[in-house]
């Protein structure tokens, strides 16, 4: 009986150090992994794909988005007309106008 009580007391005395170690791990993970920026980037990419990756064009307006993909043909149309131009870009962009270079 006495050795069992001593083992339980030792277990109770080790609890604060285990909690301190766990809290230190959580603080280091939150500070190092930068979860807020990762979540913000993920949300921005998701929003951009949902709002700007359109297909089923009529003239210059795409009428369907990722939520309207219902078949394999729709998926490949969305991939070809919506996602790839969004990711790759239709042309090379510059931070200055063409007139700036020519004077």
C-alpha positions as CSV (number, residue, x, y, z in Angstrom):
1,X,0.0,0.0,0.0
2,X,2.8,2.4,0.9
3,X,4.7,1.9,-2.3
4,X,1.5,2.5,-4.3
5,X,1.0,5.8,-2.5
6,X,4.6,6.9,-3.2
7,X,4.2,6.1,-7.0
8,X,1.0,8.1,-7.1
9,X,2.7,11.1,-5.4
10,X,5.6,10.9,-7.8
11,X,3.1,10.9,-10.7
12,X,1.3,13.9,-9.3
13,X,4.6,15.8,-8.9
14,X,5.6,15.2,-12.5
15,X,2.3,16.7,-13.8
16,X,3.4,20.4,-13.7
17,X,6.6,19.7,-15.7
18,X,4.6,17.8,-18.3
19,X,2.1,20.7,-18.6
20,X,4.9,23.2,-18.9
21,X,6.5,21.2,-21.6
22,X,3.2,21.0,-23.5
23,X,2.6,24.7,-23.2
24,X,6.1,25.5,-24.4
25,X,5.5,23.2,-27.4
26,X,2.2,25.0,-28.3
27,X,3.7,28.4,-28.0
28,X,6.7,27.5,-30.1
29,X,4.5,25.9,-32.8
30,X,2.2,29.0,-32.9
31,X,5.1,31.4,-33.2
32,X,7.2,29.3,-35.7
33,X,4.5,27.9,-38.1
34,X,2.8,31.3,-38.6
35,X,-0.6,29.8,-38.9
36,X,-2.4,33.1,-39.6
37,X,-0.5,33.8,-42.8
38,X,-0.9,30.3,-44.0
39,X,-4.6,30.4,-43.4
40,X,-4.9,33.8,-45.1
41,X,-3.0,32.6,-48.2
42,X,-5.2,29.5,-48.4
43,X,-8.3,31.6,-48.1
44,X,-7.1,34.0,-50.8
45,X,-6.3,31.2,-53.2
46,X,-9.7,29.5,-52.6
47,X,-11.5,32.8,-53.1
48,X,-9.6,33.6,-56.3
49,X,-10.3,30.1,-57.8
50,X,-14.0,30.3,-56.9
51,X,-14.5,33.9,-58.2
52,X,-12.1,34.2,-61.2
53,X,-11.7,30.7,-62.7
54,X,-14.7,30.8,-65.0
55,X,-15.6,28.8,-68.1
56,X,-18.6,28.5,-70.5
57,X,-17.8,31.8,-72.1
58,X,-20.2,33.9,-74.1
59,X,-18.2,36.7,-75.7
60,X,-15.9,38.0,-72.9
61,X,-18.0,36.8,-69.9
62,X,-17.6,33.4,-68.3
63,X,-20.9,32.2,-66.9
64,X,-19.8,29.1,-65.0
65,X,-17.4,28.6,-62.1
66,X,-15.9,25.6,-60.2
67,X,-19.2,25.0,-58.5
68,X,-20.9,24.3,-61.9
69,X,-18.6,21.5,-62.9
70,X,-20.8,18.5,-63.3
71,X,-19.1,16.2,-65.8
72,X,-15.7,15.3,-67.1
73,X,-16.1,17.6,-70.0
74,X,-17.0,20.5,-67.7
75,X,-13.9,19.7,-65.6
76,X,-11.6,19.8,-68.6
77,X,-13.3,23.0,-69.9
78,X,-12.9,24.6,-66.5
79,X,-9.3,23.5,-66.3
80,X,-8.5,24.8,-69.8
81,X,-10.5,28.0,-69.9
82,X,-10.6,28.9,-66.2
83,X,-7.8,27.6,-64.0
84,X,-4.8,27.5,-66.4
85,X,-5.2,31.1,-67.6
86,X,-5.6,32.2,-63.9
87,X,-2.5,30.4,-62.8
88,X,-0.2,31.0,-65.8
89,X,-1.6,34.3,-66.9
90,X,-2.6,35.3,-70.4
91,X,0.5,37.6,-71.0
92,X,3.6,38.9,-69.3
93,X,2.8,41.8,-67.1
94,X,5.1,44.7,-66.2
95,X,5.0,47.1,-63.3
96,X,5.4,50.0,-65.7
97,X,3.7,51.0,-69.0
98,X,5.2,50.5,-72.4
99,X,5.2,54.2,-73.0
100,X,7.6,54.6,-70.1
101,X,10.4,52.8,-72.0
102,X,9.9,54.5,-75.3
103,X,9.9,58.0,-73.8
